[in-house]
Amino acid sequence: MVASDWTRVAEIYKQGLEGGTATFNTVCPSFEEWDKSHIKTCRFVYEEDGVVVGWVAISPSSSRCAYKGCVEMSIYVDQNYRGHGIGTSLVKALISQSVKEGFWSIYSAIFSINKASIGLHKKCGFREIGYRERIAKDRFGEWQNTTLMEYRAS
């Protein structure tokens, strides 16, 4: 992922905002805000015919030094391209690169109603480690649970 990908990355993220099953956020950040909060070496896009149709990135899970190898993953695929293996390709690329970068634990907090995302994570070697009940309200004002998933490098 490079800065010039941001327009499509943001469009895909906004689909997640509008769908209500991917994030509790209600506004898409600027590239500058997003860039500051995500690790620069582990960002990938998936392109079809030169158009970005999916992306994945990680952010630190804590600012504490002891957790420097623990990160949180975000993955989004354009709604018109889901179910074609794009998510799997992105997650596998991220896992490979993140292990090379020294990260040993990748977390995801997924809306428990987002069965497709939970299935994708399991397919890519993540395991369910817990859940948070009624952690926050979604954009429609409904309480949501999140399923916590982890990939642990060997």
HUMO-V921096 format. One record per backbone hydrogen bond with DSSP energy under -0.5 kcal/mol. NH is the residue of the N-H (numbers start at 0). CO is the residue of the C=O. Records with the same first field share a line. If there is no record, write none. Layout:
NH->CO, CO
This chain:
4->1
5->2
7->4
8->4
9->5
10->6
11->7
12->8
13->9
14->10
15->11
16->12
17->13
18->14
19->15
21->15
33->29
34->30
35->31
36->32, 33
37->33, 34
38->57
41->38
43->55
45->53
47->50
50->47
52->45
53->45
54->75
55->43
56->73
57->41
58->71
60->69
66->63
67->64
69->66
70->68, 104
71->58
72->106
73->56
75->54
77->52
80->77
81->78
83->80
88->84
89->85
90->86
91->87
92->88
93->89
94->90
95->91
96->92
97->93
98->94
99->95
100->96
101->98
102->97
103->68
104->68
105->150
106->70, 104
107->148
109->107, 146
111->144
113->110
114->112
117->113
118->114
119->115
120->116
121->117
122->118
123->119
124->121
125->120
126->149
128->147
129->147
131->145
132->130
134->131, 143
135->143
137->141
140->137
143->135
145->131
146->109
147->129
148->107, 146
149->126
150->105
152->103, 150
